[in-house]
């Protein structure tokens, strides 16, 4: 299996999992856990972007 095929397969799997979680009721513990994880990833990406921006501006 090539790298492109693997990446595509993983992306499709992640998208399918996200859709399944979004279809759950908002009170479901799995959905709440997924929302917390998504918030942590988003915060980490913002911090990384800010750090990269500061580094490139020097």
N, C-alpha and C positions, 0 to 999 in steps of 0.2 A: 504494500500500500504506500503510495507516494505521500509526501508531506502535504501537498495541496488537497488530496482526497481526505486525509486525516483531519486537516483543519476544517474542511467543509462539513465532514461528518460530525465533528465536535460542535460546530456552530449550529447545525440543524438540531442536534440533541439539546443544546442549551436553550435554543429558541422554543422548542417543544416543551421543555421543562418550565420555562417562564410562563408560557401560555397556560399550562396546567395549574401553576400556582396562582395566576391571576383569576382563574375560574373558581377558585375556592372562596368561601365566605370570608369576609374581612376579620371575623372573630376566630378563624382557624389558627391554631398555634404555628403551623407550618408556614402559613402566609406571613404571620407576624415576624417569625424568625427570618424568612427570606427578605422582608422589608428592612430589618435591622442590618442584615448582611449587605444589602444593596446600598444602604446609607453609608456604611463603613467603607465600602469600595469607592463610592462617590467622593467621600471626604479625602480618602487617600489619593485619588486621582487629582483632586483640586490642589492638594499640598504638593504633589509631584510637579504639576504644571506650574505652580507658583515658584517652586525651587528652580525648575528649568529656566523659567523666564528671568529670574534674578541672575542665574549663572550666565545666561546668554547676553544679558544687558551689560555685564561688566566689561 
